[in-house]
Amino acid sequence: MQKTRLFLATALALIGAVALADGLVGTWTLSGEGRNGPTSSELTVMKADGALTGSITGERGSAQLKSITTDGDGFSFVAVMETRMGDFELTYSGTVSGDTLTASVETPMGSRPVTGVRK
């Protein structure tokens, strides 16, 4: 009986960990405040063969995501934006709670808050 309980507890913990890791998967509408006012972008994260991939598209173009990591309800990733003034990295980190996310993005001009809702 005790072995059965231990097995069930372990199975539920593993299922919960997988669900949290997949919490970022989906399409998100992101909103933030930029240097020139409100900004919006669309974040898409997919999972294939156990690896997370994705892209982000906004007013300044689109970028593929790199270095996507998840830890419980936390996440981080890097997007390299190509502009006529050169390439720059945007580093996002935050948390997912159901169909909402809260994050900060590190830009060459400082950190900015970002919120998102799942589409």
N, C-alpha and C positions, 0 to 999 in steps of 0.2 A: 504494500500500500504506500509506504513512504517513497519507494523508488518511482512509483507512478506519479506521485505528487511532484517529486523532483524533476521528472521528465517533463511534466506539463508546465511547471514553472519555467524551466529552461526554454521550452518551445515558445511559450508566450513572450518571454524576454527577447528571443531572437526575432520573432515576428514584429514586435514593437520596434526593435532597432532597425529592421529593414524598412518599416513604414516611415520612420523618421528620416532615414537617409533619402527616401523617395519623396519627401515632402516638398523639395524644391522643384521636382519634375513637373513640367506643365508650361503654360503660357501665362505671363504676368503683364499687367499694365503698371508701369512704374511712374511715380510722380515725385518731383523734387523742386527745389528752388535753385536756379542757376544764377550766374553773375548778372544776366540780363532779364531775370524774371522766372516765371514758372517753366518747368521742363517736363516732358513726358517721353517715355520710351517703352518699347515692348521687349521683354525678356522671354526667351524660349529655352527651356532646359529639357533634354531628352536623356533616356538611359538605354544603352544598347550594350549587350554582352558585359554587363556589370559596370560599364564606364559611363560617366556623365559627360555630355557634350552640350553645346548650346551657342546661342548668339544673342546679341542685343542690337536693336535698331532704334534710332532716334533721329532728331532733327539734324544732327551732324553726320549721319551715315550709319553704317552697321559694322559690327566687329564680331569675330568668333571669340568664344570664351576659352581661356586656358586656366590651368591650375584650379579646377573646380574641386572643392573639398566640402564635405559635410561632417558634422560631429553632433549627434543628437539633433536638436532643432536648429543648430547653428550652421552657417555656410560661409564660404568665401570663394571668390573667383577674380580673375583679371581679364580685362578687355583692353586690347590695344587699338586705339582709334587712329586712323590715318587721316591727316588733314593737310591742307596746302602749306601749313606752317610746320609740318613735320608730324611724326608719330608721337603719341603719348599714351601712357598706361593709366587706366582707371581701375582701382582696386576696391571691390565691393566686399563688405562683410556685414553679416546680420543674422537674424533669426526668422524662422517661419513658424506661424501659429495658424494651423488650418488653412484658410484661403487668404491670409494676409501675411505680408512680410514687412519687416522694419530693418533698415540697413543704413550704413554710411558708405559713401564713396570717397575715396582718396583721389584727388585730382592734383594736377600740377599747381593749382591755385588754392589748395587747402581741402579740408573735409566738408562734405555736405550731406545732410540727412536725405534719405529716400524712403518712400513707402510704396507698397505694391499690393494689388489685388489680383487673384487668380481669375483668368478669363473663363 
